[in-house]
Amino acid sequence: MRPQEVLGRAARLASSGLLLQVLFRLITFVLNAFILRFLSKEIVGIVNVRLTLLYSTTIFLAREAFRRACLTGGAQRDWSQTFNLLWLTVPLGVFWSLFLGWVWLQLLEVPDPSVVPHYGTGVVVFALSAVVELLGEPFWVLAQAHMFVKLKVIAESLSVILKSVLTALLVLWLPHWGLYIFSLAQLFYTTILVLCYVIYFTKLLGSPESPKQQTLPVSRMTDLLPNVVRNKAFVNWKEAKLTWSFFKQSFLKQILTEGERYVMTFLNVLNFGDQGPILLRSYCLYVLLLAINGVTECFTFAAMSKEEVDRYNFTMLGLSSSFLMLSYLLTRWCGSVGFILANCFNMAIRITQSLSFIHRYYQKSPHRPLAGLYLSPVLLGTFAVSGGITGVSEVFLCCDQGWPARLAHIAVGTFCLGATLGTVFLTETKLIHFLRTQLGVSRLADKMT
């Protein structure tokens, strides 16, 4: 595959991932609004905070380091050793699901059974669903390494949609099941997700005349299973050591990125009160910093050596300590918004460190990738004017002036959004050109294959 095609597919993979996340958030929002008409907010809260945190933590700790290590290497590798390494995520997932399940059942306060019935079953099934999802890890890495964009989009979209349909039907027909509904839907989701990858590769490897099949490093499904070969190491020890380095870093990263939810789960002190608008504004800043950190940190970890990753782990340890202390202080000072402000501080520090690494990395190169962070003065002015207009609109039109005033406020916001997007289109010409060319190349490559 030519470098231009690789870049195009990577751009399309990133854009499809972004669109999927937006779609999933919309589906989740609508589904929660529907569910709250039939089930109590306590049940929905337990699912969205405690059980989802259990599932995401198990998945993250069991596979994140393996994914990053196995996708870091080039095409010249022994894929049988890579698959052997990836299958280790399953027993690791079993360990984390048992340990975290015990924590959730024994150390955390168990909800009142009369308010939230079947909590124990929910913990067990959510932990089990995490292990089931790990069964598809070798297939996912193989698809990701060869940029099978459509497979990712179809598998994740189909799984989320079917899960949402099943949840809605069970809520309508059997609302008294409570957490059974969400537990079955979660297990159904992970099963469908894994089956999509298994069925795809089964059909692909059964078609030797397919151009895609000829580019794969495997020729039959058994090649993806664990395989012990005489006179050869079970895993690539270089990848294994890199995985360990990423694991140490990922463990700290999980504390930093999910710290707010851990504090909510263990202390149960988050009280939004009347801070809704302030909370949302703070969260908008957090989302912006998340986006910048995602790009800069992605490059940083891809370019770091094992030794640099190990050194960065110590930095992350210091960050985790300062984050927890700052969360405590800011929460006492300004309530629930303090959690978000602490996360913003955490993201800003991580961005600064990544920018410093990127600057040093390209210091002796003619390339200046950080120049892309500079925005046009016209665009910055548009942001400032839009912020001022919407601020004035909020004072005079929102939110106790009746529905006509609210609709007018929404119209003002829509106009400002359109003006901002139009300014982006006119001023950020390099970004628009990149999206047009790379997505166009990617579609053309897909048609040719």
Secondary structure, DSSP 4 states (H G I P E B T S, - for coil): --HHHHHHHHHHHHHHHHHHHHHHHHHHHHHHHHHTTTS-HHHHHIIIIIIHHHHHHHHHHHHHHHHHHHHHS-S-S-HHHHHHHHHTHHHHHHHHHHHHHHIIIIISPPPPTTTSTTHHHHHHHHHHHHHHHHTTHHHHHHHHHTT-HHHHHHHHHHHHHHHHHHHHHHHHH-GGGTHHHHHHHHHHHHHHHHHHHHHHHHHHHT-TT-HHHHHSS-SSGGGGS----TTS-SS-HHHHHHHHHHHHHHHHHHHHHSHHHHHHHHH-----TT-HHHHHHHHHHHHHHHHHHHHHHHHHHHH--HHHHHHHHHHHHHHHHHHHHHHHHHHHHHTTHHHHHHHHHHHHHHHHHHHHHHHHHTTTSS--GGGGGPPPHHHHHHHHHHHHHHHHHHHHHSSSS-HHHHHHHHHHHHHHHHHHHHHHHHH-HHHHHHHHHHHHHHHHHHHH-
